[in-house]
Amino acid sequence: MEMAVTRLEDAVTCVRLSGRLDAPGADKIGVRFSASVAAGGRDAAVDLAGVSFIASMGIRLLISSARALNARGGRMVMFAPQELVRNVLEQAAIDQIIPIVPTEQAALDHLKA
């Protein structure tokens, strides 16, 4: 699992993930991901386009980080998941907790609303 952090317009933190977000992948990026997303209290957009697989530990990492960010007044949105990943997130009803949108621009638009 690889992770890159950048800033998008309006000071939105963008975290781009690639690889398998399973137990080893979540362990590899967990602390950095949580710190990047929740520490600043800024809205965050998580790019899932490069994530080929997601398991329960990856879902747990996303939910716990979104909750920590929310406690600091920020919001998280995920965008561009591959079909398999999107299906897993929807079946687990994660889209009810963290919005999932198709593109980076849609993520920015969602956070502006």
KEVOGU-50414 format. One record per residue (C-alpha): residue number from 1; residue in three letters; x, y, z. Coordinates in Angstrom, 1 decimal. Layout:
N
+-----+-----+--------+--------+--------+
|   i |  aa |      x |      y |      z |
+-----+-----+--------+--------+--------+
| NUM | Ala |      X |      Y |      Z |
...
+-----+-----+--------+--------+--------+
//
This chain:
113
+-----+-----+--------+--------+--------+
|   i |  aa |      x |      y |      z |
+-----+-----+--------+--------+--------+
|   1 | Met |    0.0 |    0.0 |    0.0 |
|   2 | Glu |    1.3 |    3.4 |   -1.0 |
|   3 | Met |    0.1 |    6.8 |    0.1 |
|   4 | Ala |    0.7 |   10.4 |   -1.2 |
|   5 | Val |   -0.6 |   13.5 |    0.5 |
|   6 | Thr |   -1.2 |   16.8 |   -1.4 |
|   7 | Arg |   -3.4 |   19.9 |   -0.9 |
|   8 | Leu |   -6.2 |   20.7 |   -3.3 |
|   9 | Glu |   -8.0 |   24.0 |   -3.7 |
|  10 | Asp |   -9.6 |   25.5 |   -0.6 |
|  11 | Ala |   -6.9 |   23.8 |    1.6 |
|  12 | Val |   -8.5 |   20.3 |    1.2 |
|  13 | Thr |   -6.1 |   17.5 |    2.1 |
|  14 | Cys |   -6.0 |   14.9 |   -0.6 |
|  15 | Val |   -4.7 |   11.5 |    0.2 |
|  16 | Arg |   -4.1 |    9.2 |   -2.8 |
|  17 | Leu |   -3.9 |    5.5 |   -2.0 |
|  18 | Ser |   -2.7 |    2.7 |   -4.2 |
|  19 | Gly |   -2.4 |   -1.0 |   -3.6 |
|  20 | Arg |   -4.3 |   -3.4 |   -1.4 |
|  21 | Leu |   -6.0 |   -1.9 |    1.6 |
|  22 | Asp |   -6.0 |   -5.1 |    3.6 |
|  23 | Ala |   -4.5 |   -5.8 |    7.0 |
|  24 | Pro |   -0.9 |   -5.5 |    6.0 |
|  25 | Gly |   -1.7 |   -2.4 |    3.8 |
|  26 | Ala |   -3.7 |   -0.7 |    6.6 |
|  27 | Asp |   -0.8 |   -1.4 |    9.1 |
|  28 | Lys |    1.7 |    0.1 |    6.7 |
|  29 | Ile |   -0.1 |    3.4 |    6.3 |
|  30 | Gly |   -2.4 |    3.6 |    9.3 |
|  31 | Val |   -0.6 |    6.1 |   11.5 |
|  32 | Arg |    0.4 |    8.3 |    8.6 |
|  33 | Phe |   -3.1 |    8.2 |    7.1 |
|  34 | Ser |   -4.8 |    9.1 |   10.3 |
|  35 | Ala |   -2.4 |   11.9 |   11.1 |
|  36 | Ser |   -2.7 |   13.3 |    7.5 |
|  37 | Val |   -6.4 |   13.2 |    7.5 |
|  38 | Ala |   -7.5 |   14.0 |   11.1 |
|  39 | Ala |   -4.6 |   16.1 |   12.6 |
|  40 | Gly |   -5.3 |   19.4 |   10.8 |
|  41 | Gly |   -9.1 |   19.3 |   11.0 |
|  42 | Arg |   -9.3 |   20.3 |    7.4 |
|  43 | Asp |  -11.7 |   18.6 |    5.0 |
|  44 | Ala |  -10.2 |   15.6 |    3.3 |
|  45 | Ala |  -10.6 |   13.9 |   -0.1 |
|  46 | Val |   -9.4 |   10.3 |   -0.3 |
|  47 | Asp |   -8.5 |    9.1 |   -3.9 |
|  48 | Leu |   -9.3 |    5.3 |   -4.1 |
|  49 | Ala |   -8.6 |    5.0 |   -7.8 |
|  50 | Gly |   -5.4 |    3.0 |   -7.2 |
|  51 | Val |   -6.9 |    0.7 |   -4.5 |
|  52 | Ser |   -7.4 |   -2.7 |   -6.0 |
|  53 | Phe |   -8.7 |   -4.5 |   -2.9 |
|  54 | Ile |  -10.2 |   -3.4 |    0.4 |
|  55 | Ala |  -10.7 |   -5.6 |    3.5 |
|  56 | Ser |  -12.2 |   -5.0 |    7.0 |
|  57 | Met |   -9.0 |   -3.4 |    8.4 |
|  58 | Gly |   -8.9 |   -0.9 |    5.5 |
|  59 | Ile |  -12.6 |   -0.1 |    6.1 |
|  60 | Arg |  -11.9 |    0.3 |    9.8 |
|  61 | Leu |   -9.0 |    2.7 |    9.1 |
|  62 | Leu |  -11.2 |    4.9 |    6.8 |
|  63 | Ile |  -14.1 |    5.0 |    9.4 |
|  64 | Ser |  -11.9 |    5.8 |   12.4 |
|  65 | Ser |  -10.1 |    8.5 |   10.5 |
|  66 | Ala |  -13.4 |   10.0 |    9.2 |
|  67 | Arg |  -14.7 |   10.0 |   12.8 |
|  68 | Ala |  -11.6 |   11.7 |   14.2 |
|  69 | Leu |  -11.7 |   14.3 |   11.5 |
|  70 | Asn |  -15.4 |   14.9 |   12.1 |
|  71 | Ala |  -14.6 |   15.5 |   15.8 |
|  72 | Arg |  -12.3 |   18.2 |   14.8 |
|  73 | Gly |  -14.9 |   19.9 |   12.5 |
|  74 | Gly |  -13.7 |   18.5 |    9.2 |
|  75 | Arg |  -15.4 |   16.2 |    6.7 |
|  76 | Met |  -14.1 |   13.3 |    4.5 |
|  77 | Val |  -15.2 |   12.2 |    1.1 |
|  78 | Met |  -13.8 |    9.3 |   -1.0 |
|  79 | Phe |  -13.6 |    9.4 |   -4.8 |
|  80 | Ala |  -13.0 |    7.3 |   -7.9 |
|  81 | Pro |  -13.0 |    3.8 |   -6.4 |
|  82 | Gln |  -12.6 |    0.8 |   -8.7 |
|  83 | Glu |  -15.9 |   -1.2 |   -9.1 |
|  84 | Leu |  -14.8 |   -4.0 |   -6.8 |
|  85 | Val |  -13.8 |   -1.6 |   -4.0 |
|  86 | Arg |  -17.0 |    0.5 |   -4.5 |
|  87 | Asn |  -19.1 |   -2.6 |   -4.3 |
|  88 | Val |  -17.5 |   -3.7 |   -1.0 |
|  89 | Leu |  -17.9 |   -0.2 |    0.5 |
|  90 | Glu |  -21.6 |    0.0 |   -0.6 |
|  91 | Gln |  -22.4 |   -3.5 |    0.7 |
|  92 | Ala |  -20.9 |   -2.6 |    4.1 |
|  93 | Ala |  -22.9 |    0.7 |    4.0 |
|  94 | Ile |  -19.7 |    2.7 |    4.4 |
|  95 | Asp |  -21.2 |    5.2 |    1.8 |
|  96 | Gln |  -23.7 |    6.0 |    4.5 |
|  97 | Ile |  -20.9 |    7.2 |    6.7 |
|  98 | Ile |  -18.4 |    8.6 |    4.3 |
|  99 | Pro |  -19.7 |    9.9 |    0.9 |
| 100 | Ile |  -18.3 |    8.3 |   -2.2 |
| 101 | Val |  -18.2 |   10.3 |   -5.4 |
| 102 | Pro |  -16.9 |    9.5 |   -8.9 |
| 103 | Thr |  -14.3 |   12.2 |   -9.5 |
| 104 | Glu |  -11.9 |   14.6 |   -7.7 |
| 105 | Gln |  -14.0 |   17.5 |   -8.8 |
| 106 | Ala |  -17.1 |   15.9 |   -7.5 |
| 107 | Ala |  -15.3 |   15.5 |   -4.1 |
| 108 | Leu |  -14.4 |   19.2 |   -4.1 |
| 109 | Asp |  -17.9 |   20.1 |   -5.0 |
| 110 | His |  -19.3 |   17.9 |   -2.2 |
| 111 | Leu |  -17.0 |   19.5 |    0.4 |
| 112 | Lys |  -18.0 |   23.0 |   -0.7 |
| 113 | Ala |  -21.7 |   22.3 |   -0.3 |
+-----+-----+--------+--------+--------+
//
